[in-house]
Amino acid sequence: MTENDKYRADNPFFNWAKPYFDFVGRGKIYSLVYVIMALCNLLLPLIVIFWVIESGMLQYAGTGAVIAFMFALLVIAFASWIGFQLWWNRKSAVKRFESADLIATPVISDLLQTFGEWLGTMLGILGVGVGIIITILLWDVSKYTAELMMFGVGGFFNFGPAMIIGGPVAGFITIVFFRFIAEQIRIIAAIANNTREIARNLRK
């Protein structure tokens, strides 16, 4: 270390931002994405309540629709809590990559996988939960909606049961798709790491 470098290292004027640089350099900043997504899940039920109240939908809805909304809100709250736990538990995944040569690539891969698992889980829970509520409490509305969407064949395929079946199926496909993309990114990172390791061994 030169005298000039030693001066800069000891001078607070040049070092006051060092904690931030260390935070970014070690990759811990990526854990903020997991924390933000976890907190967004906690806020989701509140956002839904605010949106419904602001839209004035409940003012014109019947008693059945209001009761259905209250039960649906419980389902949304449950799904949001599961989503919160998923993102909060996965934030520790960043620690596995801090010592690696490549940080961003495996982290992006893990983020994609986690996002796919979150989205698939939400689709499954909301599809089944809300679908059951619609089928039980809003059967006539569900049937009428299906008739509009399916060009008059709502008698054979109504909206509620479609959500019960389609939600888990769509959730499963979503999880598999995002995991596939995440694994392809991991393969690229593994090839890069192995190539670098081979190059180091050849130098020796």
C-alpha positions as CSV (number, residue, x, y, z in Angstrom):
1,M,0.0,0.0,0.0
2,T,1.4,3.4,-1.0
3,E,1.5,6.3,1.3
4,N,-1.3,7.9,-0.7
5,D,-3.5,4.8,-0.4
6,K,-2.8,4.7,3.4
7,Y,-3.8,8.3,3.7
8,R,-7.1,7.6,1.9
9,A,-7.7,4.5,4.0
10,D,-7.3,6.5,7.2
11,N,-9.1,9.6,6.1
12,P,-12.9,9.6,7.0
13,F,-13.6,11.9,4.1
14,F,-12.8,9.0,1.7
15,N,-14.3,6.2,3.8
16,W,-17.7,7.5,5.0
17,A,-19.4,5.6,2.1
18,K,-17.4,2.4,2.6
19,P,-20.2,0.5,4.4
20,Y,-22.4,1.1,1.5
21,F,-19.8,-0.1,-1.0
22,D,-19.2,-3.2,1.1
23,F,-22.9,-3.8,1.3
24,V,-23.3,-3.6,-2.5
25,G,-20.1,-5.5,-3.3
26,R,-20.9,-8.5,-1.1
27,G,-24.3,-8.9,-2.8
28,K,-26.3,-8.4,0.3
29,I,-28.3,-5.7,-1.6
30,Y,-30.1,-8.5,-3.4
31,S,-31.7,-9.6,-0.2
32,L,-33.6,-6.4,-0.2
33,V,-35.6,-7.7,-3.2
34,Y,-36.8,-10.6,-1.1
35,V,-37.7,-8.4,1.8
36,I,-39.6,-5.9,-0.4
37,M,-41.6,-8.8,-2.0
38,A,-42.3,-10.2,1.4
39,L,-43.6,-6.9,2.6
40,C,-45.7,-6.4,-0.5
41,N,-47.5,-9.7,0.3
42,L,-48.4,-8.4,3.7
43,L,-49.8,-5.2,2.1
44,L,-51.8,-7.1,-0.6
45,P,-55.0,-7.6,1.5
46,L,-55.0,-3.9,2.5
47,I,-54.6,-2.9,-1.1
48,V,-57.5,-5.1,-2.2
49,I,-59.7,-3.6,0.6
50,F,-58.7,0.0,-0.4
51,W,-59.3,-0.7,-4.1
52,V,-62.8,-2.2,-3.5
53,I,-63.9,0.6,-1.2
54,E,-62.6,3.3,-3.5
55,S,-64.3,1.7,-6.5
56,G,-67.6,1.7,-4.7
57,M,-68.4,-1.8,-5.8
58,L,-69.8,-2.8,-2.4
59,Q,-72.4,0.0,-2.5
60,Y,-74.2,-1.6,-5.4
61,A,-73.5,-5.3,-4.5
62,G,-76.1,-7.5,-2.9
63,T,-75.7,-9.2,0.5
64,G,-74.4,-12.4,-1.1
65,A,-71.7,-10.5,-3.0
66,V,-70.6,-8.7,0.2
67,I,-70.4,-12.0,2.1
68,A,-68.5,-13.5,-0.8
69,F,-66.0,-10.6,-0.8
70,M,-65.4,-11.0,3.0
71,F,-64.6,-14.7,2.6
72,A,-62.5,-14.0,-0.5
73,L,-60.6,-11.5,1.5
74,L,-59.8,-14.2,4.1
75,V,-58.5,-16.4,1.2
76,I,-56.4,-13.5,-0.1
77,A,-55.0,-12.9,3.4
78,F,-54.1,-16.6,3.8
79,A,-52.4,-16.6,0.3
80,S,-50.5,-13.4,1.1
81,W,-49.3,-14.9,4.4
82,I,-48.0,-18.0,2.6
83,G,-46.3,-15.7,0.0
84,F,-44.7,-13.6,2.8
85,Q,-43.2,-16.7,4.4
86,L,-41.9,-17.9,1.0
87,W,-40.1,-14.6,0.2
88,W,-38.9,-14.1,3.8
89,N,-37.4,-17.5,4.1
90,R,-35.7,-17.4,0.7
91,K,-33.9,-14.1,1.5
92,S,-31.2,-16.2,3.2
93,A,-30.4,-17.8,-0.2
94,V,-28.3,-14.8,-1.1
95,K,-25.7,-15.8,1.6
96,R,-24.9,-18.9,-0.5
97,F,-23.7,-16.8,-3.3
98,E,-21.7,-14.1,-1.5
99,S,-18.4,-16.1,-1.7
100,A,-18.9,-17.1,-5.3
101,D,-17.1,-15.3,-8.2
102,L,-20.5,-14.8,-10.0
103,I,-23.2,-13.3,-7.7
104,A,-25.8,-11.6,-9.9
105,T,-26.4,-14.6,-12.2
106,P,-27.3,-17.2,-9.5
107,V,-29.3,-14.6,-7.5
108,I,-31.4,-13.7,-10.6
109,S,-31.9,-17.4,-11.1
110,D,-33.1,-17.9,-7.5
111,L,-35.3,-14.8,-7.8
112,L,-37.0,-16.2,-10.9
113,Q,-37.5,-19.5,-9.3
114,T,-38.9,-17.9,-6.1
115,F,-41.2,-15.6,-8.2
116,G,-42.5,-18.6,-10.1
117,E,-43.2,-20.6,-6.9
118,W,-44.9,-17.5,-5.4
119,L,-47.0,-16.9,-8.4
120,G,-47.9,-20.5,-8.8
121,T,-48.8,-20.8,-5.2
122,M,-51.0,-17.7,-5.3
123,L,-52.8,-19.0,-8.4
124,G,-53.5,-22.3,-6.8
125,I,-54.7,-21.0,-3.5
126,L,-56.8,-18.1,-4.9
127,G,-58.1,-20.3,-7.7
128,V,-59.4,-23.0,-5.3
129,G,-60.5,-20.6,-2.5
130,V,-62.2,-18.0,-4.5
131,G,-63.6,-20.6,-6.9
132,I,-65.3,-22.4,-4.0
133,I,-66.7,-19.1,-2.7
134,I,-68.1,-18.2,-6.1
135,T,-69.6,-21.6,-6.6
136,I,-71.3,-21.6,-3.2
137,L,-72.4,-18.0,-2.8
138,L,-72.5,-16.6,-6.3
139,W,-73.7,-19.5,-8.4
140,D,-76.1,-17.5,-10.5
141,V,-73.5,-14.8,-11.1
142,S,-70.9,-17.4,-11.9
143,K,-73.1,-19.2,-14.3
144,Y,-74.1,-15.9,-16.1
145,T,-70.5,-14.9,-16.3
146,A,-69.5,-18.2,-17.8
147,E,-72.3,-18.0,-20.4
148,L,-71.0,-14.6,-21.5
149,M,-67.4,-15.9,-21.6
150,M,-68.1,-19.3,-23.2
151,F,-70.7,-18.1,-25.7
152,G,-73.7,-19.7,-24.1
153,V,-72.3,-23.0,-22.9
154,G,-72.2,-21.9,-19.2
155,G,-74.5,-24.8,-18.3
156,F,-71.7,-27.2,-19.0
157,F,-68.8,-25.1,-17.7
158,N,-69.4,-22.4,-15.0
159,F,-66.9,-19.9,-13.7
160,G,-66.5,-21.2,-10.1
161,P,-65.5,-24.8,-10.8
162,A,-63.3,-23.6,-13.6
163,M,-61.3,-21.6,-11.1
164,I,-61.1,-24.6,-8.7
165,I,-59.6,-26.8,-11.4
166,G,-57.8,-24.2,-13.5
167,G,-56.1,-22.4,-10.5
168,P,-53.9,-25.4,-9.4
169,V,-53.2,-26.4,-12.9
170,A,-52.1,-22.9,-13.9
171,G,-50.1,-22.7,-10.7
172,F,-48.3,-26.0,-11.4
173,I,-47.4,-25.0,-14.9
174,T,-46.2,-21.6,-13.7
175,I,-43.9,-23.2,-11.1
176,V,-42.4,-25.7,-13.6
177,F,-41.9,-23.0,-16.3
178,F,-40.1,-20.6,-14.0
179,R,-38.0,-23.3,-12.5
180,F,-37.0,-24.4,-16.0
181,I,-35.9,-20.9,-16.9
182,A,-34.0,-20.6,-13.5
183,E,-32.2,-23.9,-14.1
184,Q,-31.1,-22.7,-17.5
185,I,-29.5,-19.6,-16.0
186,R,-27.8,-21.8,-13.3
187,I,-26.4,-24.0,-16.1
188,I,-24.8,-20.9,-17.7
189,A,-23.4,-19.8,-14.3
190,A,-22.0,-23.3,-13.7
191,I,-20.3,-23.4,-17.1
192,A,-18.8,-20.0,-16.5
193,N,-17.5,-21.1,-13.0
194,N,-16.1,-24.4,-14.3
195,T,-14.4,-22.7,-17.2
196,R,-12.8,-20.2,-14.9
197,E,-11.6,-23.0,-12.6
198,I,-10.1,-24.9,-15.5
199,A,-8.3,-21.8,-16.6
200,R,-6.8,-21.3,-13.1
201,N,-5.7,-24.9,-13.0
202,L,-4.0,-24.7,-16.4
203,R,-2.1,-21.6,-15.2
204,K,-0.7,-23.7,-12.4
